């Protein structure tokens, strides 16, 4: 992990998220927080550098985000973007196309769970355009 990443929450930042880098514009970092696979509730801290966002995507079983640091954005397809701050919770219903990431001038960190990895799959779609991202940042 780079030493120039600021501490923005009490959770670890983790390592650069290279396994999913193809689905992000900018760098993200991933810190798995749970390890007991029998629970079927994986929980990770995801940290985004300023300006980083993931592609449009959905989850067949939904997703839960709990914001723990910085300032971010969340948007569902066809709806206005939502600005996120620590303490915000985003409940994403199954199969809802959405994206999330950091605002242009702030690091951003959220806890994420997608529920049971055996039944909840990520469906990755196209990148969020620069125009879509700029519009979301203007809120």
Legacy VTK file of the C-alpha trace (Angstrom):
# vtk DataFile Version 3.0
C-alpha trace
ASCII
DATASET POLYDATA
POINTS 139 float
0.000 0.000 0.000
1.262 3.451 -0.865
2.221 5.703 2.021
0.651 8.757 0.365
-2.897 7.453 0.840
-4.495 9.442 3.655
-6.190 7.655 6.540
-9.853 8.445 6.004
-11.513 5.842 8.250
-10.787 3.458 11.091
-10.824 0.530 8.642
-7.767 -0.663 6.724
-7.302 0.639 3.178
-5.887 -2.607 1.848
-4.016 -3.152 -1.372
-4.556 -1.705 -4.816
-7.598 -3.437 -6.325
-5.798 -4.788 -9.397
-8.156 -7.753 -9.877
-11.022 -5.373 -10.698
-9.010 -2.475 -12.176
-10.570 -3.029 -15.594
-13.943 -1.979 -14.104
-12.687 1.290 -12.571
-11.545 4.660 -13.845
-8.739 5.605 -11.430
-7.291 3.546 -8.599
-9.250 1.761 -5.913
-8.064 -0.227 -2.909
-9.650 -3.315 -1.346
-9.434 -4.564 2.238
-11.438 -7.739 2.947
-12.726 -7.506 6.530
-14.335 -10.932 6.984
-12.901 -14.347 6.338
-15.433 -16.887 7.612
-16.877 -18.221 4.344
-19.548 -20.196 6.263
-21.273 -16.900 7.109
-21.895 -16.117 3.421
-21.646 -12.382 4.235
-18.381 -11.074 2.809
-17.562 -7.542 3.951
-14.830 -5.345 2.487
-13.633 -1.772 2.779
-13.306 -0.209 -0.671
-11.328 3.027 -0.967
-11.323 5.252 -4.067
-8.724 7.895 -4.895
-10.160 11.320 -5.841
-11.993 11.049 -9.156
-12.080 7.240 -9.123
-15.359 5.521 -9.927
-16.439 2.059 -10.956
-18.313 1.143 -14.129
-22.044 0.861 -14.330
-22.902 -2.524 -12.851
-25.538 -4.532 -11.016
-25.626 -7.374 -8.515
-28.055 -10.268 -8.924
-28.680 -10.320 -5.165
-28.267 -6.602 -4.389
-25.603 -4.709 -2.478
-25.231 -2.720 0.732
-22.794 0.206 1.083
-21.918 1.921 4.384
-19.900 5.098 3.921
-17.002 5.355 6.385
-14.779 8.124 5.022
-14.365 10.971 2.587
-16.992 12.077 0.111
-18.481 10.052 -2.712
-21.210 9.654 -5.270
-23.820 7.001 -5.996
-26.134 6.900 -8.987
-28.765 4.504 -10.260
-29.412 4.378 -13.996
-32.014 6.995 -14.974
-31.955 8.759 -11.581
-30.046 11.766 -10.230
-26.734 11.118 -8.486
-26.562 11.187 -4.701
-23.658 12.727 -2.770
-22.409 10.450 0.030
-20.720 11.240 3.352
-19.663 9.137 6.363
-22.643 7.497 8.039
-24.716 7.243 4.853
-26.117 3.833 3.936
-27.036 2.826 0.396
-29.342 -0.159 -0.069
-29.213 -1.363 -3.669
-31.950 -3.742 -4.794
-31.099 -6.782 -6.921
-30.377 -6.119 -10.608
-30.390 -2.294 -10.268
-27.777 -0.763 -12.580
-25.645 1.767 -10.682
-22.150 3.126 -10.076
-20.300 4.637 -7.104
-17.016 6.374 -6.486
-15.182 9.384 -5.086
-16.003 12.987 -5.863
-13.344 14.784 -7.874
-11.633 16.401 -4.871
-11.841 13.784 -2.105
-10.788 10.283 -1.201
-13.801 8.055 -0.482
-14.242 4.824 1.449
-17.222 2.525 2.013
-17.872 -0.880 3.455
-19.555 -3.156 0.927
-21.318 -6.478 1.064
-23.003 -8.273 -1.776
-24.327 -11.081 0.384
-23.814 -14.716 -0.456
-21.098 -14.949 -3.143
-22.535 -18.294 -4.296
-25.761 -16.665 -5.484
-24.958 -12.945 -5.882
-23.024 -12.158 -9.042
-21.646 -8.838 -10.321
-22.729 -7.863 -13.821
-20.182 -5.329 -15.130
-21.316 -2.859 -17.792
-19.838 0.176 -19.583
-17.666 2.838 -17.974
-19.278 5.947 -16.515
-18.611 8.652 -19.091
-16.705 11.811 -18.215
-19.918 13.745 -18.928
-21.998 11.595 -16.538
-19.313 11.906 -13.871
-19.021 15.710 -14.279
-22.813 16.063 -14.005
-22.846 13.964 -10.813
-20.035 16.048 -9.297
-22.031 19.227 -9.927
-24.757 18.278 -7.431
LINES 1 140
139 0 1 2 3 4 5 6 7 8 9 10 11 12 13 14 15 16 17 18 19 20 21 22 23 24 25 26 27 28 29 30 31 32 33 34 35 36 37 38 39 40 41 42 43 44 45 46 47 48 49 50 51 52 53 54 55 56 57 58 59 60 61 62 63 64 65 66 67 68 69 70 71 72 73 74 75 76 77 78 79 80 81 82 83 84 85 86 87 88 89 90 91 92 93 94 95 96 97 98 99 100 101 102 103 104 105 106 107 108 109 110 111 112 113 114 115 116 117 118 119 120 121 122 123 124 125 126 127 128 129 130 131 132 133 134 135 136 137 138
